[in-house]
Structure formats: structure tokens, C-alpha cells
Amino acid sequence: MLEATGAPSVRMSVLDSFSLDGETAIVTGAAQGLGKQMATGLTEMGADVAIADVNIEKAERTASELDGETDVIATEVDVTDEASVEAMVEDVTDRLGPIDVLINNAGIVENSPAEETSIESWRRVVSVNLDGVFLCAKHVGQQMLERGEGRIVNVSSMSGFDVNVPQKQASYNTTKAGVRMLTQSLAVEWGDQGVRVNAIAPGYMRTELVDEVLEESPEMEETWLENTPMGRLGRPEELKELVVYLASDASSFMTGSTVVMDGGYTSR
Ligand SMILES: NC(=O)c1ccc[n+]([C@@H]2O[C@H](COP(=O)([O-])OP(=O)(O)OC[C@H]3O[C@@H](n4cnc5c(N)ncnc54)[C@H](O)[C@@H]3O)[C@@H](O)[C@H]2O)c1
């Protein structure tokens, strides 16, 4: 356990510091894709996990797949709606106990040239990717601040550092850069109150979101691979260890960081 300042009270072994035994975590957008893998990683390290998604049928299927050694539940949330986020926090707290870890993963992409992008499309992307991260961090954060401990991991993207080509996705890139600054802002506000806030910035990972983009424009994959020094897309399960690291005491002196995992894309 950590003192309110975030410092481990007793020096732990390396392996112990990654443990999430008995902790409660929420992963938003975890019915499929990266979030599902992140939720799996957290359960493997001992956490009870809430699969929080707007698609409740899929969230329930995922929760029953993962339910086993630890408790895994499904909870319905639209992260763009403040009342829905508040209801999710209450539901998870009632069913699993106070929340130790929040993974703000729900996100969408809509590709179109900026000059043709409707304000409705722009707002949809901003609403899920930025408002959603803010609202969940706000309401889970309130509870964490009251208890003097908690860890939040926001999901940004390499698109928050680098303008990916050939797809045109100004709204997505902008929101993912915003997630980095929101992460830093919350880290500074809450740094001395035991709540750490970090982010991850994945490169191209093979999920349903990416499949949808490639279905429309399969030729894009070649450009993506050419621009990725490792020459392949990431596998969603490759993010599990990084998320566990940031969600656990293993990263006890870390807050405000955005960790890139992109096969070298942003290093070119
Ligand atoms: N796949 C990649 O290559 C990649 C790369 C970098 C970052 N990311 C980010 O990782 C996150 C997950 O991406 P993914 O590829 O797994 O996507 P995905 O489309 O496979 O899954 C997204 C999940 O979010 C849920 N969701 C959408 N809107 C929601 C809302 N309003 N409220 C609650 N849940 C909602 C969906 O139902 C879905 O289950 C996103 O934030 C995405 O931007 C993905």
C-alpha cells in the first residue's frame, strides 16, 4: 500500500510491486480491442475489473469470458454523458468496492479531409476521446482524492505526437494530443494527493477499430508498415504489461508521463 504521497511505505520486491491483488479497476471501452486486453492484464495481476462500455451486450460477453480467479463485471456507460459516468462510478463501487485504477480507453476515429469534416463529426470524436476522458477522470478522481490514493491511465496515441499518413484524421490527432496535456494537468493538480495520472500512446495495433479503417482503404497498410521501423502492426496483448506497470505500485514515482509503444514509428 502507498502513503498519501504515493511513496511505497515498505520497499517491495519487483514482482510484488506489479501486483494488483484485491484492487478494483475500471476499463472503459473494454468490450473489445485494446481495452479487452488491458482488462485481461489487470485480472491476471489480481484485480477485480469492470468492463465499462456503451455496448452492454458485448461488455457482458467479455466480462463472462474473463470472469474467473477475480470478479469481472460489465457496466453500461456512455463516457460522453456526465450522468452516465456518475452512474457507472456508483454501480462499480457498489458491486466491486472503491476504485483503485481507472483506464480511460474508450475512443473513436472518423477519417475525412479537414475541409470536408462536418462539425457533427468533429464533435463526436472530441466528445468521446476528450470529454469522455475528462468526465471519467473527474468522477473517479473525486473518489480517489477522498481516499488519498489511486492510479489513472489515459489512452492517447502516437497520433498525439505525429500526424499519421495517409489517412486524414485531424480530429483524432487533436484529441489524442489533448489527452497528453490533460494527463499532465491532472498529474500536477493531484500529485501531492496520492493520485497518479499517466498515459500510453500506442502505435498501430490490430483491433476492430483498425480493421474498419483498413476495410475501407486496404492500401493504407503498406504505408503504415513502411513507416514503422519494426515492420509490423502491434498485437493488442502487447500492451498488457505496460498498462499493469502504470496501474500498479511498480510505477510509484511516475505521474504526468505519456509512454509511447509504437514499433519505432515516432522515432523516425
Ligand atoms: N488500435 C489502434 O491501433 C490504436 C492505436 C492508438 C490508440 N488507440 C486507442 O486505443 C483505444 C481503444 O482502441 P481500439 O482499437 O481497441 O478500439 P475499438 O473500436 O476496437 O474499441 C473501442 C471500444 O470503445 C467503446 N466505446 C465507443 N464509444 C464509447 C462511449 N461513448 N462510451 C463508452 N464506450 C465507448 C466501443 O463500444 C468499443 O468497445 C482508443 O482510445 C483508441 O483511440 C488505438
The ligand as an SDF file (V2000), in Angstrom:
LIG
                    3D

 44 48  0  0  0  0  0  0  0  0999 V2000
   -5.9950    0.2270  -32.4280 N   0  0  0  0  0  0  0  0  0  0  0  0
   -5.0030    1.0770  -32.5540 C   0  0  0  0  0  0  0  0  0  0  0  0
   -4.1550    0.9460  -33.4480 O   0  0  0  0  0  0  0  0  0  0  0  0
   -4.8650    2.2310  -31.5990 C   0  0  0  0  0  0  0  0  0  0  0  0
   -3.6800    2.9570  -31.6230 C   0  0  0  0  0  0  0  0  0  0  0  0
   -3.5170    4.0170  -30.7230 C   0  0  0  0  0  0  0  0  0  0  0  0
   -4.5250    4.3290  -29.8330 C   0  0  0  0  0  0  0  0  0  0  0  0
   -5.6690    3.6110  -29.8500 N   0  0  0  0  0  0  0  0  0  0  0  0
   -6.6980    3.9840  -28.8680 C   0  0  0  0  0  0  0  0  0  0  0  0
   -6.9730    2.8660  -28.0500 O   0  0  0  0  0  0  0  0  0  0  0  0
   -8.3350    2.9220  -27.6040 C   0  0  0  0  0  0  0  0  0  0  0  0
   -9.0240    1.6140  -27.9500 C   0  0  0  0  0  0  0  0  0  0  0  0
   -8.9420    1.4220  -29.3450 O   0  0  0  0  0  0  0  0  0  0  0  0
   -9.3940    0.0620  -30.0440 P   0  0  0  0  0  0  0  0  0  0  0  0
   -8.5830   -0.0470  -31.2810 O   0  0  0  0  0  0  0  0  0  0  0  0
   -9.4090   -1.0480  -29.0570 O   0  0  0  0  0  0  0  0  0  0  0  0
  -10.8920    0.4770  -30.4520 O   0  0  0  0  0  0  0  0  0  0  0  0
  -12.2110   -0.4280  -30.6820 P   0  0  0  0  0  0  0  0  0  0  0  0
  -13.0850    0.3270  -31.6100 O   0  0  0  0  0  0  0  0  0  0  0  0
  -11.8410   -1.8170  -31.0330 O   0  0  0  0  0  0  0  0  0  0  0  0
  -12.8710   -0.4010  -29.2180 O   0  0  0  0  0  0  0  0  0  0  0  0
  -13.3750    0.7930  -28.6560 C   0  0  0  0  0  0  0  0  0  0  0  0
  -14.4130    0.4490  -27.5920 C   0  0  0  0  0  0  0  0  0  0  0  0
  -14.9020    1.6930  -27.0560 O   0  0  0  0  0  0  0  0  0  0  0  0
  -16.3040    1.5940  -26.9190 C   0  0  0  0  0  0  0  0  0  0  0  0
  -16.8950    2.9450  -26.9700 N   0  0  0  0  0  0  0  0  0  0  0  0
  -17.0210    3.7640  -28.0530 C   0  0  0  0  0  0  0  0  0  0  0  0
  -17.6780    4.8910  -27.7090 N   0  0  0  0  0  0  0  0  0  0  0  0
  -17.9640    4.7940  -26.3800 C   0  0  0  0  0  0  0  0  0  0  0  0
  -18.6310    5.6370  -25.4450 C   0  0  0  0  0  0  0  0  0  0  0  0
  -19.1670    6.8100  -25.8270 N   0  0  0  0  0  0  0  0  0  0  0  0
  -18.7370    5.2330  -24.1640 N   0  0  0  0  0  0  0  0  0  0  0  0
  -18.2250    4.0370  -23.7710 C   0  0  0  0  0  0  0  0  0  0  0  0
  -17.5950    3.1820  -24.6050 N   0  0  0  0  0  0  0  0  0  0  0  0
  -17.4610    3.5620  -25.9050 C   0  0  0  0  0  0  0  0  0  0  0  0
  -16.7550    0.7340  -28.0970 C   0  0  0  0  0  0  0  0  0  0  0  0
  -18.0380    0.1670  -27.8820 O   0  0  0  0  0  0  0  0  0  0  0  0
  -15.6290   -0.3010  -28.1510 C   0  0  0  0  0  0  0  0  0  0  0  0
  -15.9110   -1.4140  -27.3180 O   0  0  0  0  0  0  0  0  0  0  0  0
   -8.9450    4.1410  -28.2830 C   0  0  0  0  0  0  0  0  0  0  0  0
   -8.8840    5.2480  -27.4020 O   0  0  0  0  0  0  0  0  0  0  0  0
   -8.0420    4.3670  -29.4790 C   0  0  0  0  0  0  0  0  0  0  0  0
   -8.0420    5.6970  -29.9160 O   0  0  0  0  0  0  0  0  0  0  0  0
   -5.8660    2.5610  -30.6990 C   0  0  0  0  0  0  0  0  0  0  0  0
  1  2  1  0
  2  3  2  0
  2  4  1  0
  4  5  1  0
  4 44  2  0
  5  6  2  0
  6  7  1  0
  7  8  2  0
  8  9  1  0
  8 44  1  0
  9 10  1  0
  9 42  1  0
 10 11  1  0
 11 12  1  0
 11 40  1  0
 12 13  1  0
 13 14  1  0
 14 15  2  0
 14 16  1  0
 14 17  1  0
 17 18  1  0
 18 19  2  0
 18 20  1  0
 18 21  1  0
 21 22  1  0
 22 23  1  0
 23 24  1  0
 23 38  1  0
 24 25  1  0
 25 26  1  0
 25 36  1  0
 26 27  1  0
 26 35  1  0
 27 28  2  0
 28 29  1  0
 29 30  1  0
 29 35  2  0
 30 31  1  0
 30 32  2  0
 32 33  1  0
 33 34  2  0
 34 35  1  0
 36 37  1  0
 36 38  1  0
 38 39  1  0
 40 41  1  0
 40 42  1  0
 42 43  1  0
M  CHG  2   8   1  16  -1
M  END
$$$$
